Amino acid sequence: MHELSIAMSVLEIVEEEAERQGGAKVLAVHLRIGPLSGVVKEALTSAFELARENTPWADCKLVIEEVPVVALCPVCQTERTVSSIQHICCPVCDTPMPNITAGRELEVAAMEISE
């Protein structure tokens, strides 16, 4: 499960930021994850709970924001949210939309820190 290695990488980022903030306690870490990132939200949540055990961040919460797939329609010239990743076509004109602008995210968006 590659989600465990992702969870461990997130905890490394948490550790680095805590050190940068002078040993502050990190209460929560906020991630943005898109469906095209290849990450399963539930697996990452479980892996994060496992990875944080017996660490200084055992109480750190993982908050996940799911980012929709958005693509640019070449006909309408408008970014549109895709209803299904199996059918990436404009919901208005049904044209295939090869230019995906969102939905691949796997990023730390924010951290809640207590001094």
The first five atom37 places (N, CA, C, CB, O) and aatype in JSON, in Angstrom:
{
  "aatype": [12, 8, 6, 10, 15, 9, 0, 12, 15, 19, 10, 6, 9, 19, 6, 6, 6, 0, 6, 1, 5, 7, 7, 0, 11, 19, 10, 0, 19, 8, 10, 1, 9, 7, 14, 10, 15, 7, 19, 19, 11, 6, 0, 10, 16, 15, 0, 13, 6, 10, 0, 1, 6, 2, 16, 14, 17, 0, 3, 4, 11, 10, 19, 9, 6, 6, 19, 14, 19, 19, 0, 10, 4, 14, 19, 4, 5, 16, 6, 1, 16, 19, 15, 15, 9, 5, 8, 9, 4, 4, 14, 19, 4, 3, 16, 14, 12, 14, 2, 9, 16, 0, 7, 1, 6, 10, 6, 19, 0, 0, 12, 6, 9, 15, 6],
  "atom_mask": [
    [1, 1, 1, 1, 1],
    [1, 1, 1, 1, 1],
    [1, 1, 1, 1, 1],
    [1, 1, 1, 1, 1],
    [1, 1, 1, 1, 1],
    [1, 1, 1, 1, 1],
    [1, 1, 1, 1, 1],
    [1, 1, 1, 1, 1],
    [1, 1, 1, 1, 1],
    [1, 1, 1, 1, 1],
    [1, 1, 1, 1, 1],
    [1, 1, 1, 1, 1],
    [1, 1, 1, 1, 1],
    [1, 1, 1, 1, 1],
    [1, 1, 1, 1, 1],
    [1, 1, 1, 1, 1],
    [1, 1, 1, 1, 1],
    [1, 1, 1, 1, 1],
    [1, 1, 1, 1, 1],
    [1, 1, 1, 1, 1],
    [1, 1, 1, 1, 1],
    [1, 1, 1, 0, 1],
    [1, 1, 1, 0, 1],
    [1, 1, 1, 1, 1],
    [1, 1, 1, 1, 1],
    [1, 1, 1, 1, 1],
    [1, 1, 1, 1, 1],
    [1, 1, 1, 1, 1],
    [1, 1, 1, 1, 1],
    [1, 1, 1, 1, 1],
    [1, 1, 1, 1, 1],
    [1, 1, 1, 1, 1],
    [1, 1, 1, 1, 1],
    [1, 1, 1, 0, 1],
    [1, 1, 1, 1, 1],
    [1, 1, 1, 1, 1],
    [1, 1, 1, 1, 1],
    [1, 1, 1, 0, 1],
    [1, 1, 1, 1, 1],
    [1, 1, 1, 1, 1],
    [1, 1, 1, 1, 1],
    [1, 1, 1, 1, 1],
    [1, 1, 1, 1, 1],
    [1, 1, 1, 1, 1],
    [1, 1, 1, 1, 1],
    [1, 1, 1, 1, 1],
    [1, 1, 1, 1, 1],
    [1, 1, 1, 1, 1],
    [1, 1, 1, 1, 1],
    [1, 1, 1, 1, 1],
    [1, 1, 1, 1, 1],
    [1, 1, 1, 1, 1],
    [1, 1, 1, 1, 1],
    [1, 1, 1, 1, 1],
    [1, 1, 1, 1, 1],
    [1, 1, 1, 1, 1],
    [1, 1, 1, 1, 1],
    [1, 1, 1, 1, 1],
    [1, 1, 1, 1, 1],
    [1, 1, 1, 1, 1],
    [1, 1, 1, 1, 1],
    [1, 1, 1, 1, 1],
    [1, 1, 1, 1, 1],
    [1, 1, 1, 1, 1],
    [1, 1, 1, 1, 1],
    [1, 1, 1, 1, 1],
    [1, 1, 1, 1, 1],
    [1, 1, 1, 1, 1],
    [1, 1, 1, 1, 1],
    [1, 1, 1, 1, 1],
    [1, 1, 1, 1, 1],
    [1, 1, 1, 1, 1],
    [1, 1, 1, 1, 1],
    [1, 1, 1, 1, 1],
    [1, 1, 1, 1, 1],
    [1, 1, 1, 1, 1],
    [1, 1, 1, 1, 1],
    [1, 1, 1, 1, 1],
    [1, 1, 1, 1, 1],
    [1, 1, 1, 1, 1],
    [1, 1, 1, 1, 1],
    [1, 1, 1, 1, 1],
    [1, 1, 1, 1, 1],
    [1, 1, 1, 1, 1],
    [1, 1, 1, 1, 1],
    [1, 1, 1, 1, 1],
    [1, 1, 1, 1, 1],
    [1, 1, 1, 1, 1],
    [1, 1, 1, 1, 1],
    [1, 1, 1, 1, 1],
    [1, 1, 1, 1, 1],
    [1, 1, 1, 1, 1],
    [1, 1, 1, 1, 1],
    [1, 1, 1, 1, 1],
    [1, 1, 1, 1, 1],
    [1, 1, 1, 1, 1],
    [1, 1, 1, 1, 1],
    [1, 1, 1, 1, 1],
    [1, 1, 1, 1, 1],
    [1, 1, 1, 1, 1],
    [1, 1, 1, 1, 1],
    [1, 1, 1, 1, 1],
    [1, 1, 1, 0, 1],
    [1, 1, 1, 1, 1],
    [1, 1, 1, 1, 1],
    [1, 1, 1, 1, 1],
    [1, 1, 1, 1, 1],
    [1, 1, 1, 1, 1],
    [1, 1, 1, 1, 1],
    [1, 1, 1, 1, 1],
    [1, 1, 1, 1, 1],
    [1, 1, 1, 1, 1],
    [1, 1, 1, 1, 1],
    [1, 1, 1, 1, 1],
    [1, 1, 1, 1, 1]
  ],
  "atom_positions": [
    [[0.85, -1.17, 0.0], [0.0, 0.0, 0.0], [0.89, 1.23, 0.0], [-0.96, 0.0, 1.21], [1.59, 1.5, 0.97]],
    [[0.85, 1.99, -1.09], [1.7, 3.17, -1.18], [1.18, 4.32, -0.3], [1.81, 3.63, -2.61], [1.89, 5.3, -0.08]],
    [[-0.05, 4.2, 0.18], [-0.59, 5.23, 1.07], [0.21, 5.34, 2.36], [-2.06, 4.95, 1.38], [0.3, 6.42, 2.95]],
    [[0.8, 4.23, 2.83], [1.61, 4.27, 4.04], [2.86, 5.13, 3.82], [2.01, 2.85, 4.48], [3.23, 5.91, 4.69]],
    [[3.5, 4.99, 2.68], [4.68, 5.82, 2.41], [4.28, 7.28, 2.26], [5.41, 5.32, 1.15], [5.04, 8.17, 2.63]],
    [[3.1, 7.54, 1.71], [2.61, 8.92, 1.61], [2.34, 9.47, 3.0], [1.32, 8.98, 0.74], [2.71, 10.61, 3.3]],
    [[1.71, 8.69, 3.85], [1.43, 9.12, 5.23], [2.72, 9.43, 5.97], [0.62, 8.05, 5.99], [2.79, 10.4, 6.71]],
    [[3.74, 8.61, 5.77], [5.02, 8.84, 6.43], [5.68, 10.11, 5.89], [5.96, 7.63, 6.24], [6.3, 10.86, 6.65]],
    [[5.54, 10.37, 4.61], [6.07, 11.6, 4.03], [5.34, 12.82, 4.58], [5.95, 11.56, 2.5], [5.96, 13.86, 4.83]],
    [[4.05, 12.71, 4.77], [3.28, 13.81, 5.36], [3.76, 14.08, 6.77], [1.76, 13.49, 5.36], [3.9, 15.24, 7.17]],
    [[4.02, 13.03, 7.54], [4.53, 13.21, 8.9], [5.93, 13.83, 8.9], [4.56, 11.88, 9.64], [6.27, 14.58, 9.83]],
    [[6.74, 13.54, 7.9], [8.05, 14.2, 7.79], [7.87, 15.7, 7.56], [8.88, 13.57, 6.64], [8.6, 16.51, 8.13]],
    [[6.89, 16.06, 6.74], [6.6, 17.47, 6.5], [6.11, 18.13, 7.79], [5.54, 17.64, 5.37], [6.5, 19.25, 8.1]],
    [[5.27, 17.42, 8.53], [4.79, 17.92, 9.82], [5.96, 18.15, 10.77], [3.77, 16.93, 10.45], [6.03, 19.18, 11.43]],
    [[6.87, 17.2, 10.82], [8.04, 17.31, 11.7], [8.9, 18.52, 11.31], [8.89, 16.02, 11.64], [9.32, 19.29, 12.17]],
    [[9.15, 18.69, 10.03], [9.95, 19.82, 9.56], [9.31, 21.16, 9.91], [10.17, 19.72, 8.05], [9.99, 22.09, 10.34]],
    [[7.99, 21.24, 9.72], [7.3, 22.5, 10.03], [7.28, 22.76, 11.53], [5.87, 22.47, 9.48], [7.43, 23.9, 11.96]],
    [[7.1, 21.72, 12.34], [7.11, 21.87, 13.79], [8.47, 22.39, 14.25], [6.78, 20.53, 14.49], [8.55, 23.27, 15.12]],
    [[9.53, 21.85, 13.68], [10.88, 22.33, 14.01], [11.07, 23.77, 13.57], [11.95, 21.43, 13.37], [11.66, 24.57, 14.3]],
    [[10.59, 24.1, 12.39], [10.71, 25.47, 11.87], [9.95, 26.46, 12.75], [10.19, 25.54, 10.42], [10.32, 27.63, 12.85]],
    [[8.88, 25.98, 13.38], [8.07, 26.83, 14.25], [8.54, 26.77, 15.71], [6.6, 26.42, 14.17], [7.81, 27.17, 16.62]],
    [[9.75, 26.28, 15.93], [10.32, 26.26, 17.27], [9.75, 25.18, 18.17], [0.0, 0.0, 0.0], [9.62, 25.38, 19.38]],
    [[9.42, 24.05, 17.61], [8.9, 22.94, 18.41], [7.41, 23.01, 18.68], [0.0, 0.0, 0.0], [6.92, 22.4, 19.63]],
    [[6.7, 23.74, 17.86], [5.25, 23.89, 18.03], [4.55, 22.55, 17.85], [4.68, 24.93, 17.03], [5.06, 21.65, 17.17]],
    [[3.38, 22.42, 18.47], [2.58, 21.21, 18.34], [1.67, 21.34, 17.12], [1.74, 20.95, 19.62], [0.97, 22.34, 16.96]],
    [[1.7, 20.34, 16.26], [0.84, 20.34, 15.08], [-0.44, 19.59, 15.43], [1.57, 19.69, 13.84], [-0.41, 18.4, 15.73]],
    [[-1.55, 20.3, 15.39], [-2.84, 19.73, 15.76], [-3.51, 18.99, 14.6], [-3.77, 20.82, 16.27], [-4.17, 17.97, 14.79]],
    [[-3.32, 19.52, 13.4], [-3.94, 18.91, 12.22], [-3.16, 19.27, 10.98], [-5.41, 19.35, 12.08], [-2.53, 20.33, 10.89]],
    [[-3.22, 18.39, 10.02], [-2.63, 18.65, 8.72], [-3.74, 18.48, 7.68], [-1.4, 17.68, 8.42], [-4.48, 17.5, 7.68]],
    [[-3.84, 19.48, 6.79], [-4.88, 19.5, 5.77], [-4.27, 19.12, 4.42], [-5.57, 20.89, 5.7], [-3.3, 19.74, 3.97]],
    [[-4.85, 18.11, 3.79], [-4.39, 17.67, 2.47], [-5.47, 17.93, 1.44], [-4.01, 16.18, 2.48], [-6.66, 17.87, 1.73]],
    [[-5.04, 18.22, 0.22], [-5.93, 18.3, -0.93], [-5.6, 17.11, -1.82], [-5.78, 19.68, -1.71], [-4.45, 16.93, -2.23]],
    [[-6.62, 16.3, -2.12], [-6.41, 15.09, -2.91], [-7.43, 15.03, -4.04], [-6.51, 13.82, -2.03], [-8.63, 15.17, -3.82]],
    [[-6.93, 14.83, -5.25], [-7.8, 14.69, -6.42], [-7.96, 13.22, -6.78], [0.0, 0.0, 0.0], [-7.1, 12.41, -6.45]],
    [[-9.04, 12.87, -7.44], [-9.28, 11.48, -7.81], [-8.26, 10.91, -8.79], [-10.65, 11.34, -8.4], [-8.14, 9.69, -8.91]],
    [[-7.53, 11.77, -9.5], [-6.53, 11.29, -10.44], [-5.14, 11.19, -9.8], [-6.47, 12.21, -11.65], [-4.16, 10.92, -10.49]],
    [[-5.04, 11.41, -8.5], [-3.76, 11.33, -7.79], [-3.32, 9.89, -7.57], [-3.85, 12.06, -6.46], [-2.15, 9.62, -7.31]],
    [[-4.26, 8.96, -7.66], [-3.94, 7.56, -7.41], [-3.97, 7.2, -5.94], [0.0, 0.0, 0.0], [-3.52, 6.12, -5.56]],
    [[-4.49, 8.09, -5.11], [-4.53, 7.87, -3.66], [-5.97, 7.58, -3.25], [-3.97, 9.1, -2.89], [-6.89, 8.29, -3.64]],
    [[-6.13, 6.53, -2.46], [-7.44, 6.18, -1.92], [-7.58, 6.84, -0.55], [-7.63, 4.62, -1.83], [-6.81, 6.56, 0.36]],
    [[-8.56, 7.72, -0.42], [-8.75, 8.51, 0.79], [-8.8, 7.64, 2.05], [-10.01, 9.34, 0.68], [-8.12, 7.93, 3.03]],
    [[-9.6, 6.6, 2.03], [-9.77, 5.75, 3.2], [-8.47, 5.03, 3.56], [-10.89, 4.73, 2.95], [-8.14, 4.89, 4.74]],
    [[-7.75, 4.59, 2.55], [-6.47, 3.91, 2.8], [-5.45, 4.89, 3.38], [-5.92, 3.27, 1.5], [-4.68, 4.52, 4.27]],
    [[-5.44, 6.13, 2.88], [-4.52, 7.12, 3.4], [-4.86, 7.48, 4.85], [-4.53, 8.38, 2.53], [-3.97, 7.64, 5.67]],
    [[-6.14, 7.6, 5.15], [-6.57, 7.89, 6.51], [-6.11, 6.8, 7.48], [-8.1, 8.05, 6.57], [-5.58, 7.09, 8.55]],
    [[-6.32, 5.55, 7.09], [-5.88, 4.42, 7.93], [-4.36, 4.39, 8.06], [-6.38, 3.09, 7.34], [-3.83, 4.15, 9.14]],
    [[-3.67, 4.62, 6.96], [-2.2, 4.61, 6.98], [-1.66, 5.74, 7.85], [-1.64, 4.73, 5.55], [-0.67, 5.55, 8.55]],
    [[-2.31, 6.9, 7.81], [-1.88, 8.02, 8.64], [-2.04, 7.7, 10.12], [-2.67, 9.29, 8.28], [-1.17, 8.01, 10.92]],
    [[-3.16, 7.08, 10.47], [-3.39, 6.68, 11.87], [-2.31, 5.7, 12.34], [-4.79, 6.05, 12.03], [-1.83, 5.79, 13.47]],
    [[-1.94, 4.79, 11.47], [-0.89, 3.82, 11.8], [0.47, 4.49, 11.9], [-0.85, 2.72, 10.75], [1.23, 4.21, 12.83]],
    [[0.79, 5.36, 10.97], [2.11, 5.99, 10.93], [2.34, 6.95, 12.09], [2.28, 6.74, 9.62], [3.48, 7.13, 12.52]],
    [[1.29, 7.57, 12.6], [1.45, 8.54, 13.67], [1.55, 7.92, 15.06], [0.31, 9.51, 13.65], [1.91, 8.61, 16.02]],
    [[1.24, 6.61, 15.18], [1.32, 5.94, 16.48], [2.73, 6.02, 17.05], [0.89, 4.47, 16.35], [3.72, 5.89, 16.32]],
    [[2.8, 6.25, 18.34], [4.08, 6.32, 19.06], [5.02, 7.39, 18.5], [4.77, 4.98, 19.02], [6.24, 7.22, 18.52]],
    [[4.44, 8.48, 18.01], [5.23, 9.61, 17.55], [4.77, 10.85, 18.32], [5.09, 9.82, 15.99], [3.73, 10.81, 18.98]],
    [[5.51, 11.92, 18.25], [5.05, 13.16, 18.88], [3.75, 13.69, 18.26], [6.13, 14.22, 18.78], [3.13, 14.6, 18.82]],
    [[3.32, 13.15, 17.13], [2.12, 13.61, 16.43], [1.0, 12.6, 16.53], [2.44, 13.9, 14.97], [0.14, 12.52, 15.64]],
    [[0.99, 11.82, 17.59], [-0.04, 10.79, 17.77], [-1.45, 11.38, 17.81], [0.23, 10.01, 19.05], [-2.42, 10.7, 17.47]],
    [[-1.58, 12.64, 18.22], [-2.89, 13.29, 18.29], [-3.19, 14.17, 17.07], [-2.98, 14.14, 19.54], [-4.26, 14.76, 16.99]],
    [[-2.27, 14.24, 16.14], [-2.43, 15.08, 14.95], [-3.55, 14.48, 14.07], [-1.09, 15.18, 14.14], [-3.57, 13.28, 13.8]],
    [[-4.46, 15.34, 13.65], [-5.57, 14.89, 12.81], [-5.24, 15.12, 11.34], [-6.87, 15.63, 13.19], [-4.5, 16.03, 10.98]],
    [[-5.8, 14.27, 10.53], [-5.66, 14.4, 9.08], [-7.0, 14.87, 8.53], [-5.21, 13.04, 8.41], [-8.02, 14.2, 8.71]],
    [[-6.99, 16.01, 7.86], [-8.2, 16.57, 7.26], [-7.98, 16.55, 5.75], [-8.49, 18.04, 7.8], [-7.05, 17.16, 5.23]],
    [[-8.87, 15.85, 5.06], [-8.71, 15.69, 3.62], [-9.81, 16.43, 2.87], [-8.73, 14.19, 3.23], [-11.0, 16.25, 3.13]],
    [[-9.38, 17.28, 1.95], [-10.3, 17.97, 1.04], [-10.2, 17.25, -0.3], [-9.96, 19.52, 0.91], [-9.12, 17.14, -0.88]],
    [[-11.33, 16.76, -0.77], [-11.34, 16.09, -2.07], [-11.54, 17.12, -3.17], [-12.45, 15.01, -2.12], [-12.52, 17.88, -3.15]],
    [[-10.62, 17.15, -4.12], [-10.64, 18.11, -5.22], [-11.29, 17.43, -6.43], [-9.2, 18.63, -5.55], [-10.87, 16.33, -6.81]],
    [[-12.28, 18.06, -7.05], [-12.9, 17.44, -8.22], [-12.0, 17.54, -9.45], [-14.25, 18.1, -8.51], [-11.07, 18.35, -9.5]],
    [[-12.29, 16.7, -10.43], [-11.58, 16.79, -11.71], [-12.22, 17.93, -12.51], [-11.64, 15.43, -12.5], [-13.43, 17.96, -12.72]],
    [[-11.36, 18.85, -12.94], [-11.8, 19.99, -13.75], [-10.96, 19.98, -15.02], [-11.66, 21.36, -12.96], [-9.75, 19.75, -14.98]],
    [[-11.61, 20.25, -16.15], [-10.9, 20.27, -17.43], [-11.41, 21.43, -18.27], [-11.06, 18.93, -18.18], [-12.51, 21.94, -18.06]],
    [[-10.58, 21.81, -19.23], [-10.93, 22.9, -20.15], [-11.59, 22.31, -21.39], [-9.68, 23.74, -20.53], [-11.02, 21.46, -22.07]],
    [[-12.79, 22.78, -21.66], [-13.48, 22.34, -22.88], [-12.92, 23.12, -24.06], [-15.03, 22.54, -22.75], [-12.95, 24.35, -24.05]],
    [[-12.41, 22.42, -25.09], [-11.84, 23.13, -26.24], [-12.9, 23.82, -27.1], [-11.06, 22.16, -27.09], [-12.57, 24.73, -27.87]],
    [[-14.15, 23.42, -26.99], [-15.21, 24.04, -27.79], [-15.8, 25.24, -27.04], [-16.32, 23.0, -28.12], [-15.9, 26.33, -27.59]],
    [[-16.18, 25.02, -25.79], [-16.79, 26.1, -24.98], [-15.76, 27.09, -24.45], [-17.57, 25.49, -23.81], [-16.1, 28.21, -24.05]],
    [[-14.49, 26.67, -24.44], [-13.41, 27.49, -23.87], [-13.69, 27.87, -22.41], [-13.22, 28.75, -24.71], [-13.44, 28.99, -21.98]],
    [[-14.22, 26.9, -21.67], [-14.56, 27.09, -20.26], [-14.1, 25.88, -19.47], [-16.1, 27.32, -20.08], [-14.19, 24.74, -19.94]],
    [[-13.61, 26.13, -18.26], [-13.27, 25.02, -17.37], [-14.56, 24.48, -16.77], [-12.28, 25.47, -16.24], [-15.42, 25.22, -16.3]],
    [[-14.67, 23.16, -16.8], [-15.87, 22.51, -16.29], [-15.49, 21.35, -15.39], [-16.78, 22.03, -17.45], [-14.49, 20.67, -15.62]],
    [[-16.31, 21.12, -14.37], [-16.12, 19.97, -13.5], [-16.63, 18.73, -14.23], [-16.87, 20.15, -12.13], [-17.71, 18.74, -14.81]],
    [[-15.82, 17.68, -14.18], [-16.15, 16.43, -14.85], [-17.01, 15.58, -13.92], [-14.85, 15.67, -15.28], [-16.72, 15.47, -12.73]],
    [[-18.06, 15.0, -14.47], [-18.96, 14.21, -13.63], [-18.42, 12.81, -13.37], [-20.32, 14.1, -14.29], [-18.78, 12.19, -12.37]],
    [[-17.56, 12.3, -14.25], [-17.0, 10.96, -14.08], [-15.59, 10.92, -14.68], [-17.91, 9.88, -14.75], [-15.36, 11.44, -15.76]],
    [[-14.66, 10.29, -13.95], [-13.31, 10.2, -14.5], [-13.22, 9.17, -15.62], [-12.31, 9.85, -13.38], [-12.21, 9.08, -16.31]],
    [[-14.27, 8.39, -15.81], [-14.31, 7.46, -16.94], [-14.82, 8.13, -18.21], [-15.19, 6.26, -16.59], [-14.67, 7.59, -19.31]],
    [[-15.43, 9.3, -18.06], [-16.0, 10.01, -19.2], [-15.65, 11.49, -19.06], [-17.56, 9.79, -19.3], [-16.47, 12.28, -18.58]],
    [[-14.45, 11.85, -19.47], [-13.99, 13.23, -19.31], [-14.39, 14.03, -20.54], [-12.43, 13.29, -19.09], [-13.6, 14.3, -21.44]],
    [[-15.67, 14.38, -20.53], [-16.25, 15.17, -21.61], [-17.0, 16.34, -21.02], [-17.18, 14.3, -22.5], [-17.44, 16.3, -19.87]],
    [[-17.14, 17.37, -21.81], [-17.86, 18.57, -21.37], [-19.31, 18.21, -21.05], [-17.8, 19.69, -22.46], [-19.99, 17.59, -21.87]],
    [[-19.8, 18.59, -19.87], [-21.18, 18.29, -19.53], [-22.19, 19.12, -20.33], [-21.4, 18.52, -18.05], [-23.39, 18.82, -20.31]],
    [[-21.72, 20.15, -21.04], [-22.61, 20.99, -21.82], [-22.68, 20.53, -23.27], [-22.16, 22.46, -21.76], [-23.77, 20.33, -23.81]],
    [[-21.5, 20.35, -23.91], [-21.49, 20.01, -25.35], [-21.01, 18.59, -25.64], [-20.62, 21.0, -26.1], [-20.99, 18.16, -26.79]],
    [[-20.61, 17.85, -24.6], [-20.16, 16.45, -24.69], [-18.87, 16.27, -25.5], [-21.25, 15.61, -25.31], [-18.6, 15.17, -25.99]],
    [[-18.08, 17.32, -25.63], [-16.78, 17.23, -26.31], [-15.74, 16.67, -25.35], [-16.33, 18.63, -26.85], [-15.71, 17.08, -24.19]],
    [[-14.89, 15.74, -25.81], [-13.81, 15.26, -24.94], [-12.91, 16.43, -24.5], [-12.96, 14.19, -25.67], [-12.62, 17.34, -25.27]],
    [[-12.49, 16.38, -23.22], [-11.68, 17.47, -22.66], [-10.32, 16.92, -22.22], [-12.42, 18.15, -21.46], [-10.19, 16.43, -21.1]],
    [[-9.31, 17.0, -23.1], [-8.01, 16.43, -22.77], [-7.17, 17.3, -21.83], [-7.24, 16.19, -24.03], [-6.2, 16.8, -21.24]],
    [[-7.5, 18.57, -21.68], [-6.7, 19.48, -20.85], [-7.24, 19.55, -19.43], [-6.67, 20.89, -21.48], [-8.07, 20.4, -19.11]],
    [[-6.76, 18.65, -18.58], [-7.2, 18.6, -17.19], [-6.46, 19.66, -16.39], [-6.96, 17.18, -16.57], [-5.23, 19.74, -16.45]],
    [[-7.21, 20.48, -15.66], [-6.61, 21.57, -14.89], [-6.62, 21.32, -13.39], [-7.33, 22.87, -15.19], [-5.9, 21.99, -12.65]],
    [[-7.42, 20.38, -12.92], [-7.46, 20.04, -11.5], [-7.92, 18.6, -11.35], [-8.4, 21.01, -10.71], [-8.62, 18.05, -12.21]],
    [[-7.5, 17.99, -10.24], [-7.91, 16.62, -9.97], [-6.76, 15.67, -9.76], [0.0, 0.0, 0.0], [-6.96, 14.52, -9.38]],
    [[-5.52, 16.15, -9.99], [-4.33, 15.33, -9.78], [-3.64, 15.65, -8.45], [-3.35, 15.52, -10.94], [-2.61, 15.06, -8.13]],
    [[-4.2, 16.59, -7.69], [-3.55, 17.1, -6.49], [-3.31, 16.03, -5.44], [-4.38, 18.2, -5.9], [-4.12, 15.13, -5.22]],
    [[-2.17, 16.16, -4.81], [-1.82, 15.46, -3.57], [-0.86, 16.41, -2.88], [-1.17, 14.0, -3.84], [0.35, 16.33, -3.06]],
    [[-1.43, 17.31, -2.07], [-0.61, 18.36, -1.49], [-1.05, 18.71, -0.08], [-0.65, 19.59, -2.36], [-2.22, 18.61, 0.27]],
    [[-0.07, 19.12, 0.71], [-0.37, 19.66, 2.02], [-0.83, 21.09, 1.8], [0.88, 19.58, 2.99], [-0.07, 21.92, 1.3]],
    [[-2.06, 21.37, 2.18], [-2.63, 22.7, 1.97], [-2.43, 23.6, 3.17], [-4.11, 22.58, 1.65], [-2.25, 24.81, 3.02]],
    [[-2.47, 23.02, 4.38], [-2.35, 23.83, 5.6], [-2.06, 22.93, 6.77], [-3.64, 24.65, 5.86], [-2.22, 21.71, 6.72]],
    [[-1.61, 23.57, 7.85], [-1.41, 22.88, 9.13], [-1.97, 23.75, 10.23], [0.09, 22.55, 9.38], [-1.81, 24.97, 10.21]],
    [[-2.61, 23.12, 11.18], [-3.07, 23.82, 12.38], [-1.99, 23.61, 13.44], [-4.48, 23.3, 12.88], [-1.67, 22.48, 13.79]],
    [[-1.45, 24.72, 13.94], [-0.31, 24.65, 14.86], [-0.65, 25.38, 16.15], [0.97, 25.24, 14.22], [-1.24, 26.46, 16.15]],
    [[-0.26, 24.76, 17.26], [-0.41, 25.38, 18.57], [0.98, 25.57, 19.17], [-1.31, 24.52, 19.52], [1.8, 24.66, 19.16]],
    [[1.23, 26.74, 19.69], [2.56, 27.02, 20.26], [2.64, 26.58, 21.71], [2.89, 28.5, 20.16], [3.69, 26.74, 22.34]]
  ]
}
